[in-house]
Amino acid sequence: MKKAHSHLKQTTLNFLRKWREFFRLRPTSLEKKLKKTVRQKKRSLSLDEISQFIKKYEPSLLFNPSQNTADIEQLKRTATLLRYTNEHELYENTLFGYDPKLTLLNQKAARDHTFIIGGHGKGTIRAYRHLKHDDRQFFEKIYIHQEPQIEKLLWFYLTVLPQLKSTHLKAPQLYKAFYGDKLTATYFEYISNLTPTSPQNMLSKAMALHNYLYNLRDTINLTDVPQAALNYENAEIYQRGLRCLKPIFSAKDVPFVKINNHLSTSNKQLCHGDLNQVNILENDLIIDWDECGLYPAGYDLALAMSRSKHFKTSEQVINFINGCGLETHSDRVAAIYFCTVFFSLQTKKGFPLKQLTRLVTDLEALID
């Protein structure tokens, strides 16, 4: 087995050297061109075709044979590249080269696997596959141990979901998880009809989920919560919102100490962490629980509100929050605070900057 893994590792490293120039590109810029070509050709691309892309769009990049080790960013970029091909054996060898102790489901039938284009989850390697095994179909997703998403996901599926009634919360079933030293391969039930909810229905569905989880907070056992599932502050979308909000908070000298007091005393509830049209399906299935956690009341609600495009004024936001059944003053303050954070990302997409400033003023009035 060691000899086999050694061979796989060497194969992977040779591949990484060969494609060193790709690692120095911005994946997003090349990816747009790759997606367009895949749509035009209506098939996967060969490695030679991808090589021609690199020669055409980045001819000045030099090959560097001295780089013969694979870090996680190289793995992500390699996976991004290979998902435009049908090179499943090479893809699997790449994974084994990075983590020799990783196990994958149904490796012998790689020819029957299909890459799924799309998805940029921070905690994954950004390559997803549709697999068939024992007359069943699976969705494969590879998580990175050094990122918090896998810990949150397993907490949700192994500890939280078994306590919830499936009639109220529907999530794809997690069938298997194989743990390596650096990666975890997960296999979910394959959903053939991933129809996103309509913009008109997204907010009402998110509201229904929020209400269910908010009212459930005292009836299920949420002990032994991993630290990763408590740290909403580390979520990428929250950090982006804070950066956008910082100029307004600084100009108005908003008292963060008082806000934090309300956040710490507010009720905590299970949150999805990334509610949007894509993750809330028309059939009421809620997918992609990578960012879930036990967060202050109103986190999910505020995020869904900011993405719904229903709100144009601070008054509309405040009135909606006040009508959501949040039981304590601190819960309402927390929800409005999260609205200021997430609506700050929408000032160029329909929510006026003037109204965001007014929303911050309304928040200040509530915490004084």
C-alpha positions as CSV (number, residue, x, y, z in Angstrom):
1,M,0.0,0.0,0.0
2,K,2.8,2.4,0.9
3,K,4.5,1.7,-2.5
4,A,1.2,2.4,-4.3
5,H,0.7,5.6,-2.4
6,S,4.3,6.6,-3.2
7,H,3.7,6.1,-6.9
8,L,0.4,8.1,-6.7
9,K,2.2,10.9,-4.9
10,Q,5.0,11.0,-7.5
11,T,2.4,11.0,-10.3
12,T,0.6,13.9,-8.5
13,L,3.8,15.9,-8.0
14,N,4.8,15.4,-11.7
15,F,1.4,16.8,-12.6
16,L,1.8,19.7,-10.3
17,R,5.2,20.6,-11.8
18,K,3.7,20.4,-15.3
19,W,0.9,22.8,-14.4
20,R,3.0,25.1,-12.3
21,E,2.1,28.0,-14.5
22,F,-1.6,27.5,-13.8
23,F,-1.0,27.8,-10.1
24,R,0.2,31.4,-10.6
25,L,-3.0,32.4,-12.4
26,R,-6.1,33.9,-10.8
27,P,-8.5,30.9,-11.1
28,T,-11.5,33.1,-11.6
29,S,-10.1,34.8,-14.7
30,L,-9.3,31.6,-16.5
31,E,-12.4,29.9,-15.2
32,K,-14.8,32.2,-17.0
33,K,-13.1,31.4,-20.3
34,L,-13.1,27.7,-19.5
35,K,-16.8,27.7,-18.6
36,K,-17.7,29.5,-21.8
37,T,-15.8,27.0,-23.9
38,V,-17.4,24.0,-22.1
39,R,-20.8,25.5,-22.8
40,Q,-19.9,26.0,-26.5
41,K,-18.4,22.5,-27.0
42,K,-21.0,20.8,-24.8
43,R,-18.4,18.4,-23.4
44,S,-15.5,18.2,-21.0
45,L,-12.1,19.6,-22.1
46,S,-9.0,17.5,-22.6
47,L,-5.8,18.4,-20.7
48,D,-4.3,19.5,-24.1
49,E,-7.1,21.9,-24.6
50,I,-6.6,23.4,-21.2
51,S,-2.9,23.6,-21.9
52,Q,-3.7,25.7,-25.0
53,F,-5.7,28.0,-22.8
54,I,-2.7,28.7,-20.6
55,K,-0.4,29.2,-23.6
56,K,-2.9,31.6,-25.2
57,Y,-3.9,33.7,-22.1
58,E,-0.7,33.6,-20.0
59,P,2.2,32.9,-22.5
60,S,4.7,34.9,-20.3
61,L,4.5,32.6,-17.3
62,L,7.5,30.5,-16.9
63,F,7.6,26.8,-15.9
64,N,9.2,26.3,-12.5
65,P,10.3,22.7,-12.0
66,S,11.8,23.4,-8.5
67,Q,8.3,23.6,-7.0
68,N,7.6,19.9,-6.3
69,T,5.4,20.0,-3.2
70,A,1.7,20.6,-3.1
71,D,0.1,22.9,-0.6
72,I,-3.6,23.4,-0.1
73,E,-3.9,26.3,-2.5
74,Q,-2.2,24.3,-5.2
75,L,-4.7,21.5,-4.5
76,K,-7.6,23.8,-4.9
77,R,-6.4,25.2,-8.2
78,T,-5.6,21.8,-9.5
79,A,-9.1,20.6,-8.6
80,T,-10.6,23.7,-10.2
81,L,-8.7,22.8,-13.4
82,L,-9.6,19.1,-13.4
83,R,-13.3,19.6,-13.0
84,Y,-13.4,20.8,-16.6
85,T,-12.1,17.5,-17.7
86,N,-13.0,13.8,-17.4
87,E,-9.7,13.0,-15.8
88,H,-11.1,11.3,-12.7
89,E,-8.2,9.0,-12.2
90,L,-5.8,11.9,-12.3
91,Y,-8.1,13.9,-10.0
92,E,-8.1,11.0,-7.4
93,N,-4.3,10.6,-7.7
94,T,-4.0,14.3,-6.9
95,L,-6.0,13.9,-3.8
96,F,-4.0,10.8,-2.7
97,G,-0.8,12.7,-3.4
98,Y,-1.9,15.5,-1.0
99,D,-3.4,13.1,1.6
100,P,-2.2,9.4,1.2
101,K,-4.6,8.2,4.0
102,L,-7.7,9.5,2.3
103,T,-10.3,6.9,1.1
104,L,-12.8,7.6,-1.7
105,L,-16.0,5.8,-2.5
106,N,-16.0,3.5,-5.5
107,Q,-12.6,4.4,-6.9
108,K,-12.7,1.5,-9.4
109,A,-15.7,3.0,-11.2
110,A,-14.2,6.4,-11.9
111,R,-15.3,6.3,-15.5
112,D,-18.9,6.5,-14.3
113,H,-18.3,9.7,-12.2
114,T,-19.2,13.1,-13.4
115,F,-17.8,16.5,-12.3
116,I,-20.3,19.1,-11.3
117,I,-19.2,22.6,-12.4
118,G,-19.9,25.3,-9.8
119,G,-19.4,26.0,-6.2
120,H,-16.7,27.9,-4.4
121,G,-17.0,26.8,-0.8
122,K,-14.2,28.1,1.3
123,G,-13.8,24.9,3.3
124,T,-13.7,22.6,0.3
125,I,-11.3,21.9,-2.6
126,R,-13.9,23.4,-5.0
127,A,-14.5,20.2,-7.0
128,Y,-17.6,18.2,-6.7
129,R,-18.7,14.9,-8.3
130,H,-21.8,12.9,-9.0
131,L,-21.1,9.2,-8.2
132,K,-23.0,5.9,-8.7
133,H,-22.4,3.1,-6.2
134,D,-24.4,0.0,-5.4
135,D,-27.4,1.3,-7.5
136,R,-27.4,4.5,-5.5
137,Q,-26.3,8.0,-6.5
138,F,-24.1,10.3,-4.3
139,F,-22.9,13.8,-4.3
140,E,-19.2,13.9,-3.3
141,K,-17.7,16.9,-1.5
142,I,-14.1,17.0,-0.2
143,Y,-13.4,19.1,2.9
144,I,-10.2,20.6,4.2
145,H,-9.3,19.8,7.8
146,Q,-7.6,23.1,8.5
147,E,-10.9,25.0,7.7
148,P,-13.8,25.1,10.2
149,Q,-16.5,24.1,7.7
150,I,-16.1,20.3,8.1
151,E,-16.3,20.6,11.9
152,K,-19.5,22.6,11.6
153,L,-21.0,20.2,9.1
154,L,-20.4,17.1,11.1
155,W,-21.7,18.7,14.2
156,F,-25.0,19.5,12.4
157,Y,-25.4,16.1,10.8
158,L,-24.2,13.9,13.7
159,T,-25.5,15.9,16.7
160,V,-28.2,18.3,15.7
161,L,-30.1,16.9,12.7
162,P,-31.1,13.6,14.4
163,Q,-33.0,15.7,17.0
164,L,-35.0,17.6,14.5
165,K,-38.3,16.5,12.9
166,S,-37.8,15.9,9.2
167,T,-41.2,17.3,8.5
168,H,-40.0,20.8,9.6
169,L,-36.4,20.8,8.3
170,K,-35.4,18.8,5.2
171,A,-31.7,18.4,4.5
172,P,-29.9,16.0,2.1
173,Q,-28.9,12.9,4.0
174,L,-25.2,12.4,4.7
175,Y,-24.4,8.7,4.0
176,K,-20.6,8.4,4.6
177,A,-17.6,10.4,5.6
178,F,-14.0,9.1,5.1
179,Y,-11.4,10.8,7.2
180,G,-7.8,11.3,6.0
181,D,-5.0,13.2,7.7
182,K,-5.7,16.4,5.8
183,L,-9.0,15.9,4.0
184,T,-12.4,14.4,4.6
185,A,-14.5,12.9,1.7
186,T,-18.2,13.2,2.3
187,Y,-21.0,11.6,0.4
188,F,-24.6,13.0,0.4
189,E,-27.7,11.8,-1.2
190,Y,-27.7,13.1,-4.8
191,I,-30.5,15.6,-5.5
192,S,-31.3,15.5,-9.2
193,N,-33.6,18.6,-9.2
194,L,-31.8,21.5,-7.6
195,T,-34.3,24.1,-8.4
196,P,-33.5,27.3,-6.4
197,T,-36.4,29.0,-4.7
198,S,-37.8,32.1,-6.5
199,P,-36.8,35.5,-5.3
200,Q,-40.5,36.1,-4.3
201,N,-40.4,33.0,-2.0
202,M,-36.9,33.1,-0.6
203,L,-37.7,35.5,2.3
204,S,-40.8,33.7,3.4
205,K,-39.1,30.3,3.4
206,A,-36.1,31.7,5.3
207,M,-38.5,33.3,7.8
208,A,-40.3,30.0,8.3
209,L,-36.9,28.3,8.9
210,H,-35.8,31.0,11.3
211,N,-39.1,30.8,13.3
212,Y,-38.8,27.0,13.6
213,L,-35.2,27.1,14.8
214,Y,-35.8,30.1,17.1
215,N,-38.7,28.4,18.8
216,L,-36.8,25.1,19.0
217,R,-33.8,26.6,20.9
218,D,-34.8,25.4,24.3
219,T,-36.2,22.0,23.3
220,I,-33.1,20.3,21.8
221,N,-29.8,19.5,23.3
222,L,-27.1,21.8,21.9
223,T,-24.3,21.0,24.3
224,D,-20.8,20.1,23.3
225,V,-20.9,22.7,20.5
226,P,-17.5,22.9,18.7
227,Q,-15.8,26.2,19.0
228,A,-16.0,26.6,15.2
229,A,-19.8,26.5,15.4
230,L,-19.8,29.4,17.9
231,N,-17.6,31.8,16.0
232,Y,-19.9,33.6,13.6
233,E,-17.3,36.4,13.7
234,N,-15.0,34.3,11.5
235,A,-17.5,33.8,8.7
236,E,-16.3,35.4,5.5
237,I,-19.5,37.2,4.7
238,Y,-19.7,38.7,8.2
239,Q,-16.1,40.0,8.0
240,R,-16.8,41.5,4.5
241,G,-19.9,43.2,5.9
242,L,-17.9,44.7,8.8
243,R,-15.3,46.0,6.5
244,C,-17.9,47.8,4.4
245,L,-19.6,49.1,7.6
246,K,-16.5,50.3,9.3
247,P,-16.4,53.9,7.8
248,I,-20.0,54.5,9.1
249,F,-19.3,53.0,12.5
250,S,-16.1,55.0,12.8
251,A,-17.8,58.3,11.8
252,K,-20.6,57.8,14.2
253,D,-18.5,56.4,17.0
254,V,-20.8,53.5,17.5
255,P,-20.3,51.9,21.0
256,F,-19.3,48.4,20.2
257,V,-19.2,47.5,23.9
258,K,-22.9,48.0,24.3
259,I,-23.6,46.1,21.1
260,N,-21.5,43.2,22.3
261,N,-23.4,43.2,25.6
262,H,-26.6,42.7,23.7
263,L,-25.1,40.0,21.5
264,S,-23.8,38.1,24.5
265,T,-27.2,38.2,26.4
266,S,-29.3,37.5,23.3
267,N,-30.8,34.0,22.8
268,K,-28.7,31.6,20.8
269,Q,-30.2,29.5,18.1
270,L,-29.2,27.1,15.3
271,C,-28.4,29.1,12.2
272,H,-27.8,27.9,8.6
273,G,-25.3,30.7,8.1
274,D,-25.7,31.1,4.3
275,L,-29.3,31.3,3.4
276,N,-29.9,32.4,-0.2
277,Q,-32.0,31.4,-3.2
278,V,-29.6,28.6,-4.2
279,N,-29.5,26.9,-0.7
280,I,-33.2,27.1,-0.2
281,L,-34.8,24.9,-2.9
282,E,-38.4,25.1,-4.2
283,N,-39.1,21.6,-2.7
284,D,-38.2,23.1,0.8
285,L,-34.9,21.2,1.0
286,I,-32.2,23.2,2.7
287,I,-28.7,22.4,1.4
288,D,-25.1,23.4,2.1
289,W,-24.9,23.5,5.9
290,D,-21.1,24.3,5.9
291,E,-21.5,27.6,7.7
292,C,-24.0,26.6,10.3
293,G,-23.6,27.3,14.0
294,L,-25.1,28.3,17.3
295,Y,-25.3,32.1,16.7
296,P,-27.2,35.1,18.3
297,A,-30.8,35.3,17.3
298,G,-31.4,37.1,14.1
299,Y,-28.2,36.2,12.2
300,D,-29.9,34.0,9.6
301,L,-32.9,36.3,9.4
302,A,-30.8,39.4,8.8
303,L,-28.7,37.7,6.1
304,A,-31.8,36.4,4.3
305,M,-33.4,39.9,4.5
306,S,-30.3,41.5,3.0
307,R,-30.4,39.1,0.1
308,S,-34.1,39.3,-0.6
309,K,-34.1,42.7,-2.4
310,H,-37.4,43.4,-0.6
311,F,-36.1,46.3,1.6
312,K,-35.3,49.8,0.4
313,T,-35.5,51.8,3.7
314,S,-34.4,51.6,7.3
315,E,-38.0,51.9,8.4
316,Q,-39.0,48.7,6.4
317,V,-36.1,46.8,8.0
318,I,-37.0,47.9,11.6
319,N,-40.7,47.2,11.1
320,F,-40.0,43.7,9.7
321,I,-37.7,42.8,12.6
322,N,-40.2,44.1,15.2
323,G,-42.8,41.8,13.6
324,C,-40.7,38.7,13.7
325,G,-41.6,37.5,17.2
326,L,-38.2,37.9,18.7
327,E,-38.8,37.7,22.4
328,T,-36.3,39.9,24.1
329,H,-34.9,43.4,23.5
330,S,-31.4,42.0,23.1
331,D,-32.7,39.6,20.4
332,R,-34.1,42.5,18.4
333,V,-30.9,44.5,18.9
334,A,-28.8,41.6,17.7
335,A,-31.0,41.1,14.6
336,I,-30.9,44.8,13.7
337,Y,-27.1,44.9,14.2
338,F,-26.7,41.9,11.8
339,C,-28.9,43.8,9.4
340,T,-26.5,46.7,9.4
341,V,-23.6,44.3,8.7
342,F,-25.3,42.4,5.9
343,F,-27.1,45.3,4.3
344,S,-23.8,47.1,4.0
345,L,-23.0,44.6,1.3
346,Q,-26.1,45.7,-0.7
347,T,-25.5,49.4,-1.0
348,K,-24.5,49.0,-4.7
349,K,-27.3,46.5,-5.3
350,G,-30.4,48.4,-4.3
351,F,-30.2,49.4,-0.6
352,P,-29.2,53.1,-0.5
353,L,-26.1,54.1,1.5
354,K,-28.2,56.9,3.1
355,Q,-30.7,54.3,4.4
356,L,-27.8,52.1,5.8
357,T,-26.6,55.2,7.7
358,R,-30.1,55.7,9.1
359,L,-30.2,52.1,10.1
360,V,-27.0,52.5,12.1
361,T,-28.6,55.5,13.8
362,D,-31.7,53.5,14.6
363,L,-29.4,50.8,16.1
364,E,-27.7,53.4,18.3
365,A,-31.1,54.6,19.6
366,L,-31.9,51.0,20.6
367,I,-28.7,50.4,22.6
368,D,-28.6,53.7,24.5
